[in-house]
Amino acid sequence: MGGLLKVVNYIVALGANVFLPVIMFFIGIIFGLKPGKALRAGLTLGVAFTAINLFISQLLVGQIAPAAQQMITSTGLSLTAMDVGWPAASTISWSWKYAATIFPFQIVVNLILLWVGFTNTLTVDLWNVWQKIFAGAIIYYFTGNLWISYAGALLLIILELKVGDLIAKRTQDAMGVPGVTIPHACTMWLLPLTPLIYLLDKIPALNKVKIDAEYLHKKLGFLGDPIILGLVLGVIIGLLARYPFDQVLKLGVTTATVMFVLPRIASIFMEALMPISESASEFMKKRFPGREIYIGLDWPVLGGYPAVITASVALIPILILLAIVLPGNTTLPFGDLANFGCLMVPVAVLTGGDLIKTLIVGTATLCVSLWGASAVAGSFTTLAKEVGFAMPENVAQITWLKTSPPIWAIFEAIKGNWTTVIVLVALAVISFYLLKKYYSKSANDAN
């Protein structure tokens, strides 16, 4: 088991910018691309991931996050459970002695479900396998039952693949690339929140006009330009953080840079994915008439979508306000305070990039995140101590802001809080129905 874990850790540690080009090269070859074109497509995808992750880590997280954390300090918030971000959950995951087995388990399950026609998604986002490992680790540490642990991991794999199937066409609308989707943990927030998106789509004042970046630029002129909007949002965050004036201006320019450059990186993803997508489409038409295969990718491929960027920055002050006023919240946003952009991706995909709807549903997403993180804090802390995670000083409990609704439900089931489990499951069932009936087609086809 130790040898397998070393191999898996080595592969995963390569990251998307190295591991993904290799995977995509072989996929391109299988689907009939010439080696030179397959190599270029894979390398271009690696370049795109490197660029977008660099901007997110160095600018969005590296410079905007400290300002957001200073806003928290300025409020004097004293909440009992500190959000330590995804590194804690990842550490817990890989500390599980059976962690390495989930890596091949996910691959085998995906291939079997693809072969029998249960899913059309072939996920290449294998480095995020740790979130399925996390579900298995939770169950194992609190029940000691390995079979139930694998069942929990299997449940998350299936949910991600099926949601990936259902949002594929809308994802392709957003990216402008056929044959792709996003089977990621971030899409799990659609399971309780799709009914809200559906209701917003039925409100006459909201369903007549699509208020996206293009609309704002048209109506507001230069004030609606993403670079100006980024400057304004950065200045607002800097002022709320009580930064000196020069730092406020620097943060404004940094945010403007994020808003201006990230959408341009999206065009690199298109250049990389289009040849593989086209070859995959031809491959399926010849061998499996009437069936499509979607290549499942990590969420940063839509990190440059205007609605995602705008919501990721604009909702930072809203998250802090929610932490103060939301009934039942005990979570102090910290580790993922400026790193919740992935949660905005599925929302923006389903709303078609509408900024108003994305901000409304994004706010609800953060409410669910705070409630979920607060609910699992006690068990999360116990689990963290069990695997030797170094607790922050003077912190009673830790938690993870991006604890997905299915993982929240697993925690609640372990504790026997069946009311919450039933509510989450009921919302998931309703959401699957709405996703399949109203959102599984391209927006143009649906209209």
KOLFITOR-657410 format. One record per residue: residue in one letter; x, y, z of N, C-alpha, C in turn. Coordinates in steps of 0.001 Angstrom, whole numbers, plus 500000, padded with zeros to 6 digits. Layout:
N
AXYZXYZXYZ
...
***
This chain:
447
M500828498788500000500000500000500000500859501257500000
G501999501202500735502888502355500787503490502681499435
G503853501612498675504407501834497351503402502455496409
L502149501979496462501091502544495618500847503996495964
L500861504316497274500643505694497697501742506605497175
K502993506130497182504099506944496664503915507226495173
V503507506201494432503293506370492989502172507367492733
V501050507193493448499898508080493262500248509507493668
N500922509659494800501320510997495257502248511667494242
Y503135510883493649504045511440492647503271511946491436
I502314511136490980501513511519489811500687512759490106
V500007512753491249499142513871491617499961515138491844
A501158514976492430502005516136492721502483516843491453
L502432516169490311502810516824489061501903518003488748
G500649517915489210499716519019489010499126519040487612
A498129519894487444497399519956486182498293520377485028
N499240521278485304500030521820484202501034520825483631
V501310519720484333502203518682483808501428517396483508
F500621516994484468499901515727484348498878515778483214
L498148516892483108497088517001482112497612516932480672
P498718517618480323499222517479478949499526516034478562
V500050515266479516500350513863479235499067513096478947
I498069513273479820496784512590479651496145512980478318
M496118514293478051495462514780476839496202514351475576
F497526514199475662498290513703474519497820512300474140
F497713511424475143497293510049474867495831509982474424
I494986510840475015493585510880474584493505511321473124
G494302512334472766494329512795471385494748511698470425
I495773510922470804496243509809469968495141508762469806
I494476508428470937493398507426470890492277507876469958
F491969509174469991490881509697469179491301510040467743
G492563509724467387492965509839465997493762511066465617
L494168511893466575495016513032466240496426512556465904
K497085513257464998498490512962464716499329513338465944
P500423512610466189501221512850467401501626514310467593
G502023514989466519502438516385466633501309517275467112
K500107517099466545498953517902466945498510517559468365
A498571516264468704498189515855470060499143516440471092
L500454516442470770501454516987471682501249518488471866
R501008519193470754500812520640470851499544520983471639
A498470520227471402497227520481472128497426520262473628
G498106519154473989498343518872475401499213519930476061
L500302520334475380501191521355475935500493522710476059
T499666523046475070498940524313475128497994524329476314
L497364523185476587496482523088477748497277523258479039
G498471522661479093499333522830480258499735524275480460
V500025524973479363500365526401479427499186527207479969
A497981526900479486496794527623479936496569527428481431
F496703526181481911496528525913483345497602526612484170
T498847526596483674499923527281484386499623528768484517
A499174529372483412498903530808483401497755531176484333
I496661530436484241495490530814485036495715530530486516
N496398529432486844496695529139488250497681530147488831
L498605530634487986499551531649488438498810532934488807
F497873533342487955497112534553488240496234534387489469
I495603533220489603494722532998490749495522532964492040
S496644532238492038497424532088493272498187533346493639
Q498793534016492643499631535181492934498825536465493123
L497739536616492372496981537867492444495697537720493249
L494803536834492804493514536717493484493684536256494920
V494458535188495116494681534669496472495841535388497156
G496929535573496412498138536123497023498016537565497471
Q497248538399496757497178539815497111495793540275497564
I494744539696496979493403540102497393493005539424498703
A493442538175498904493105537462500135493603538175501397
P494856538676501431495275539399502636494398540609502945
A493938541302501898493042542443502123491725541968502710
A491222540844502191489970540296502709490135539852504164
Q491286539253504465491534538829505846491676540030506776
Q492231541135506247492318542360507034490925542914507311
M490005542740506356488623543142506581488022542366507748
I488318541077507800487849540244508912488391540769510236
T489703541079510256490336541606511472489692542921511893
S489384543764510905488800545074511203487422544962511830
T486689543892511490485341543738512044485372543251513492
G486506542681513905486589542135515257485802540851515421
L485560540146514329484773538913514379485431537886515300
S484620537243516106485108536190516992484172534992516867
L484451534159515878483645532967515645484456531741516036
T483763530650516373484427529523517040485163528575516092
A484818528567514807485415527603513874486137528330512747
M487448528194512704488227528864511654488292528007510398
D487979528639509272488151527996507967489637527938507648
V490178526718507556491605526559507267491859526244505804
G490801526290504995490980526096503566491152524643503166
W491323524443501871491406523075501353492662522314501777
P493792522973502127494959522167502515494699521223503681
A493874521654504652493584520772505790492822519540505344
A491794519757504526491019518621504033491883517692503186
S492773518281502398493666517481501570494629516659502430
T495160517292503477496079516590504388495388515412505050
I494164515637505522493380514568506140493166513437505137
S492844513811503918492562512815502882493754511902502653
W494911512492502397496080511693502053496700511004503261
S496230511353504465496701510660505659495974509339505876
W494857509145505171494102507894505281494919506758504669
K495013505641505355495907504570504904495451503903503609
Y494177504088503259493674503510502011493532504561500906
A494122505726501114493935506838500182494332506480498752
A495474505805498612496005505530497275495075504656496449
T494251503840497096493390502920496349492245503655495646
I491878504843496117490761505570495518491141506109494140
F492426506340493906492883506855492612492547505878491481
P493030504625491542492629503674490489491146503325490554
F490570503374491765489139503084491933488298504051491099
Q488634505356491154487880506337490379488028506087488884
I489233505770488435489466505517487010488645504333486530
V488695503230487278487973502014486895486466502258486886
V485961502918487937484525503210488012484088504065486833
N484871505108486527484533506003485416484480505221484095
L485482504367483857485529503618482599484372502626482492
I484030501979483598482903501030483580481583501759483310
L481361502860484011480120503608483824480032504205482421
L481181504575481869481218505084480493480887503964479509
W481447502804479744481260501647478862479800501187478832
V479132501148480003477736500674480067476739501766479698
G477223502989479463476333504065479045475671504817480172
F476112504596481419475525505314482555475945506777482568
T477140507054482039477634508427481931478272508621480562
N478327509861480131479027510210478897480306510995479187
T480661511109480467481801511927480874483025511068481176
L484124511391480536485424510783480841486253511848481541
T486383511734482846487076512782483591488586512591483535
V489296513673483238490756513662483299491240514512484474
D490313514977485291490633515791486466490959514865487639
L492052514124487515492353513065488478493072513563489727
W493676514762489674494375515240490875493393515678491953
N492130515947491571491110516272492572490446515032493148
V491063513876492935490559512642493522490548512726495043
W491358513632495604491468513712497065490121514034497720
Q489215514681497009487922515009497605487054513763497783
K487221512781496887486553511491497080487245510714498204
I488578510859498272489324510236499370488858510823500697
F488621512133500717488162512809501928486855512199502425
A485917511941501508484646511327501892484877509939502479
G485748509159501830486051507834502348486718507877503709
A487639508844503882488353508974505154487401509348506288
I486487510270506016485506510677507027484749509462507535
I484217508701506593483392507548506966484216506515507729
Y485446506282507259486266505249507899486653505615509326
Y487054506875509533487490507284510861486357507247511878
F485118507438511416483997507482512356483188506189512406
T483387505278511450482648504014511462483567502800511485
G484798502957510951485719501828510883485343500809509817
N484355501152508973483874500225507953484422500622506585
L485308499803506031485957500128504767484976500076503594
W484035499129503646483076498996502542482187500234502428
I481752500742503568480928501952503551481768503139503072
S483048503133503411483948504198502962484036504235501439
Y484213503045500838484254502981499375482910503378498774
A481834503026499463480503503402498975480337504920498978
G480865505587500004480807507043500062481603507682498937
A482804507159498691483620507672497585482932507420496247
L482337506236496108481610505888494880480453506849494648
L479729507181495715478607508115495597479062509447495031
L480175509984495549480674511271495051481125511169493595
I481770510069493226482202509879491841480987509907490907
I479943509165491286478732509089490460478050510449490367
L477919511143491500477264512451491491478004513433490588
E479327513463490693480111514384489872479966514059488381
L479996512773488040479879512380486636478502512737486078
K477445512468486854476086512736486368475817514228486245
V476269515018487219476106516466487093476933516972485911
G478120516387485732478940516736484573478201516487483271
D477492515359483187476676515067481999475623516149481780
L474931516509482858473764517381482748474126518837482437
I475302519270482863475673520672482603476630520797481427
A476866519684480720477861519688479642477541520724478571
K476304520752478099475957521668477009476094523124477443
R475666523433478677475806524807479173477278525164479377
T478078524193479793479520524422479930480138524734478578
Q479721524002477567480237524230476219479806525592475687
D478573526020476036478128527370475673479069528414476263
A479415528222477549480255529198478250481673529214477699
M482210528040477380483594527948476923483748528195475431
G482690527889474684482808527965473236483569526791472655
V483624525689473419484332524475472983483383523291473113
P483152522533472044482282521359472142482972520200472846
G482166519282473390482694518020473901483407518077475232
V483155519115476044483814519213477352482758519429478439
T483143519184479678482294519467480827483163519587482075
I482518519839483224483259520020484477482663519111485558
P483161517872485690482697516969486752483520517190488018
H483229518244488724484068518703489836483229518824491098
A483890518797492242483176518948493511482424520274493582
C482909521309492890482236522607492948480828522548492368
T480579521587491464479240521478490882478226520910491868
M478703520382492992477796519795493971476899520837494647
W477304522115494568476447523162495136475185523377494286
L475183522834493074473980522912492259472866522031492813
L473239521000493584472238520055494047471224520681495018
P471645521530495954470606522218496731470111523512496101
L470854524075495114470558525446494682469966525579493283
T469868524494492533469245524594491214467809525107491286
P467003524741492312465654525312492395465656526843492450
L466648527438493103466734528895493158467020529464491770
I467938528831491034468239529279489672466984529199488809
Y466245528106488962465003527922488196463986529019488522
L463847529351489804462905530405490203463316531756489627
L464601532068489662465076533329489097464807533396487598
D464908532255486939464639532213485499463166532470485180
K462300532329486183460861532529485972460401533937486349
I461284534737486922460911536104487319461000537009486086
P459882537633485698459867538436484462460952539512484404
A461206540155485522462198541239485516463611540734485268
L463841539437485502465184538882485368465363538010484126
N464264537504483581464426536570482472464294537211481095
K464058538515481066463916539194479777465245539731479244
V466105540131480168467378540735479775468528539972480433
K469531539641479640470726538985480169471760540053480504
I471975540259481805472898541309482250474284540699482436
D475004540584481332476352540041481387477366541154481134
A478631540776480987479683541777480797479442542615479543
E478969541969478477478701542689477231477587543718477417
Y476546543339478144475416544243478397475863545460479202
L476674545205480259477146546314481090478013547274480282
H478867546706479447479744547558478640478924548406477677
K477856547819477142476994548530476200476220549647476888
K475694549368478098474846550325478794475635551373479575
L476774550966480123477522551870480999478763552463480337
G479030552062479114480212552583478440481480552107479113
F482444553013479279483729552610479859483583552144481308
L482529552603482011482315552185483407481962550701483498
G481421550149482403481088548734482389482203547852481888
D483327548464481535484490547697481082485054546888482247
P485357545583482037485882544751483128487094545353483835
I487970546029483096489173546579483730488811547714484694
I487793548524484346487323549588485234486583548995486421
L485743547987486136485021547315487216485987546681488202
G487069546094487700488086545507488575488753546551489442
L489061547702488848489658548791489621488736549227490753
V487454549392490448486474549832491458486352548817492578
L486217547527492210486077546485493234487328546400494105
G488509546513493503489754546470494276489871547628495236
V489490548813494787489534549996495655488556549837496824
I487355549310496538486363549105497605486892548136498656
I487477547019498192488032546042499139489169546660499944
G490026547423499289491135548078499987490649549060501039
L489616549824500712489062550788501673488415550069502859
L487670548990502563487041548224503651488087547565504552
A489248547244503951490336546654504736491132547715505500
R490778548999505262491460550126505907492937550193505542
Y493210549901504284494568550000503775494961551479503620
P496264551791503694496734553125503310496380553388501847
F496293554673501490495798555048500164496622554432499033
D497961554387499203498792553828498131498516552339497935
Q498261551614499028497949550187498921496556549967498329
V495647550889498617494312550820498016494430550892496498
L495247551834496010495424551990494573496107550762493961
K497115550235494663497803549042494156496849547855494070
L495998547702495081495038546605495065494027546801493934
G493648548048493682492744548335492578493330547915491241
V494596548222491024495259547846489771495415546323489692
T495718545691490817495836544230490841494523543573490434
T493422544047491016492118543481490691491752543752489239
A492083544940488753491846545263487342492631544305486441
T493849543971486860494677543033486096494009541666486013
V493489541203487146492796539910487173491605539929486219
M490790540984486310489575541076485497489893541192484014
F491026541804483690491382542046482289492075540849481646
V492970540199482385493829539176481790493176537795481784
L492479537423482865491937536067482949491049535696481759
P490150536573481305489338536189480134490174535901478894
R491319536553478773492168536316477606492868534965477687
I493103534509478903493692533176479056492694532118478595
A491404532419478723490375531460478314490515531083476848
S490994532020476017491158531723474598492236530668474367
I493202530570475299494244529536475179493629528160475413
F492702528070476376492004526808476601491262526378475341
M490607527325474687489882527011473457490818526476472382
E491951527128472229492932526703471225493432525291471512
A493609524976472801494135523663473181493094522560473018
L491869522857473407490847521818473477490134521536472158
M490089522515471285489314522355470058489768521166469206
P491086520969468952491488519815468129491104518478468756
I491284518343470075490953517088470756489449516879470755
S488689517951470993487234517853470995486709517408469631
E487244517981468572486790517632467223487134516180466882
S488341515745467257488743514362466966487915513379467789
A487587513742469031486746512879469877485355512745469274
S484827513854468754483501513833468139483474512904466921
E484488513002466083484565512141464900484717510669465296
F485525510428466316485751509064466820484430508432467256
M483635509192468021482372508657468532481345508468467418
K481308509372466438480345509249465341480581507963464547
K481851507597464366482174506412463584481887505131464362
R482212505126465640482145503874466408480885503745467253
F480329504860467708479123504832468541478138505889468036
P477487505626466926476564506617466357475503507049467364
G475272508345467410474239508868468290474677509097469723
R475956508868470015476431509054471387477589510036471425
E477608510884472475478687511850472669479526511457473879
I480793511820473843481666511670475002482146513051475402
Y482005513377476688482468514666477197483775514462477956
I484751515300477682486013515263478418485848516123479670
G485969515509480834485762516206482105487019516900482576
L486930518216482783488090519034483120487943519706484478
D489040520247484976489051520975486241488414522363486047
W487905522940487128487146524188487034487927525391486477
P489275525486486615489954526690486089489783526934484602
V489306525935483841489073526195482420488018527285482230
L487195527528483268486223528617483230486566529696484256
G487807529664484744488240530683485698488280532074485106
G488343532143483757488375533439483098487031533910482596
Y485962533154482888484614533549482491484238534821483256
P483824535892482566483603537181483241482719537111484479
A481622536363484420480728536280485579481404535611486764
V482283534646486483483004533951487555483979534903488246
I484747535640487444485726536568488018485031537656488834
T484013538258488252483315539358488925482701538895490241
A482008537749490206481378537242491422482416536864492472
S483544536293492033484584535856492973485176537025493753
V485220538192493127485766539377493798484660540146494521
A483532540364493847482460541187494413481841540564495658
L481865539232495758481211538565496887482113538427498110
I483354538873498020484236538795499197483669539603500374
P483301540874500183482686541609501300481358541001501744
I480606540442500793479326539807501125479553538594502025
L480595537821501740480911536653502562481203537080504001
I481954538151504148482275538634505500481015539101506215
L480145539823505490478877540269506078478012539072506479
L477957538063505615477177536868505935477709536168507181
A479027536126507310479617535493508489479163536178509770
I478890537487509676478459538257510852476980538047511148
V476145538066510108474692538141510325473950536831510105
L474570535837509471473842534614509120473513533797510364
P472236533538510636471858532736511815472472531340511749
G473011530896512861473570529550512939474993529421512458
N475578530514511952476958530419511469477958530530512603
T478920529633512616480038529702513568481376529744512841
T481343529775511495482561529701510683483178531079510477
L484454531184510763485227532389510482485930532182509141
P485472532823508054486133532651506757487586533108506842
F488479532297506344489892532657506408490687531997505282
G490882530687505350491735530001504385491256530119502952
D489945530022502741489379530113501397488590531400501214
L488934532433501970488190533688501950488181534341500582
A489262534243499839489306534803498487489592533712497465
N489209532487497824489531531350496962488296530480496744
F487137531143496582485910530381496362485408530526494927
G486304530930494024485913531120492633485327529869492003
C485814528688492414485309527451491824483817527275492090
L483321527816493219481899527691493544481036528519492606
M481625529548491998480871530414491097480772529838489691
V481643528881489357481678528347487990480355527682487596
P479842526699488369478589526063487945477408527025487943
V477414527985488867476341528978488906476357529818487632
A477541530312487263477671531135486060477325530334484812
V477652529049484803477333528192483661475823528092483470
L475092527849484560473644527683484446472913528999484205
T473459530105484708472809531399484480473220532020483150
G474096531344482412474540531860481129475409533090481243
G476070533253482394476946534406482590476220535656483036
D474922535537483381474166536693483862474719537106485238
L475217538349485334475887538797486558474930538906487740
I473721539415487494472764539582488593472376538232489178
K472012537291488313471642535958488794472823535265489465
T474019535420488878475207534788489462475490535335490850
L475335536643491033475573537237492351474520536799493356
I473256536696492925472184536261493836472407534817494258
V472604533941493269472806532525493587474156532321494263
G475148533138493883476448533062494546476352533384496026
T475516534358496370475288534686497783474662533508498512
A473660532876497872473040531692498470474049530554498610
T474950530430497631475998529410497686476884529600498908
L477239530852499185478080531141500345477327530879501649
C476012531115501661475210530776502846475265529275503117
V475049528482502062475123527020502202476509526596502669
S477538527252502126478914526919502519479165527202503998
L478703528355504472478889528714505883478121527760506799
W476882527460506442476097526522507251476733525136507261
G477152524667506083477775523351506010479075523287506796
A479902524315506643481181524360507364480954524425508868
S479948525167509294479633525266510727479142523934511267
A478312523248510474477740521979510921478793520887511091
V479826520898510247480824519817510297482024520175511149
A482055521386511718483259521870512411483732520930513511
G482800520475514364483193519604515475483820518314514993
S483150517634514047483664516368513511484935516594512698
F484972517697511968486154518027511176487371518205512081
T487175518890513208488263519116514163488754517797514763
T487800516931515133488154515618515681488969514821514674
L488513514837513428489202514115512368490598514676512128
A490719516004512142492018516652511929493012516265513028
K492558516279514267493430515902515390493831514432515291
E492908513606514825493168512168514709494338511883513776
V494472512665512712495554512415511742496763513298512003
G496757514044513114497917514833513496498037516168512803
F496920516739512339496971518051511702497321519113512746
A498236520012512399498683521048513332497606522120513475
M497002522180514642495927523148514877496499524558515024
P495825525576514448496256526964514654496176527331516142
E497032528253516546497042528669517953495751529400518320
N495299529165519550494132529843520111492864529654519280
V492752528495518612491559528174517818490921526918518390
A489647527031518769488954525902519380488584524846518342
Q488108525298517185487691524373516144488182524865514779
I488352523922513869488657524287512487487595523674511583
T487473524223510389486522523690509431486986524053508034
W486164523696507043486504523936505642485319524601504973
L485500525836504523484410526621503938483787525923502736
K484593525205501954484091524590500728483715523120500924
T483258522786502135482711521455502370481461521306501516
S481480520411500545480369520314499594479128519740500268
P477936520052499749476698519539500339476660518019500512
P477136517190499539477137515747499799478026515345500970
I479198516004501099480072515684502235479435516166503533
W478787517322503496478021517800504657476975516753505047
A476266516206504064475243515189504340475854513935504960
I477059513559504491477740512394505056478082512632506524
F478613513825506840478896514170508242477623514054509082
E476527514619508570475269514623509327474735513206509508
A474888512364508483474438510980508594475221510227509660
I476533510480509699477371509837510724476928510244512125
K476522511515512266476081512020513580474618511675513865
G473915511138512869472517510764513074471538511918512965
N471962513027512334471064514185512149470284514000510844
W469282513139510893468609512714509673467725513791509072
T467284514745509861466462515821509306467244516605508253
T468471516980508610469324517704507662469632516853506450
V469914515559506665470213514656505555469030514569504603
I467828514424505159466627514298504327466403515571503509
V466616516738504131466441518007503422467437518106502264
L468708517788502531469731517865501493469467516871500367
V469038515669500718468740514657499697467529515072498866
A466496515610499533465297516056498813465640517170497824
L466458518125498266466875519209497372467706518668496200
A468521517653496483469336517057495418468453516375494374
V467431515673494830466516514994493902465791516016493025
I465286517087493647464608518154492899465580518796491910
S466796519013492360467802519648491502468140518783490295
F468295517469490510468572516576489393467432516618488369
Y466206516661488868465060516744487967465116518021487132
L465363519152487796465414520433487100466596520503486132
L467741519972486558468917519965485684468644519171484410
K468034518011484572467771517161483416466706517768482506
K465641518333483087464512518822482296464776520184481655
Y465491521060482367465596522440481900467020522902481550
Y468047522235482077469403522777481907470380521825481225
S469904520677480773470826519702480168471069519964478687
K470336520907478125470542521276476733471261522608476648
S471776522889475461472347524213475207471278525271475431
A471686526435475895470726527510476154469959527876474883
N470618527826473742469958528140472471468904527090472122
D469231525819472363468279524744472098467097524815473045
A467389525179474337466339525246475349465343526343475018
N465855527439474453464978528553474100464240528250472796
***
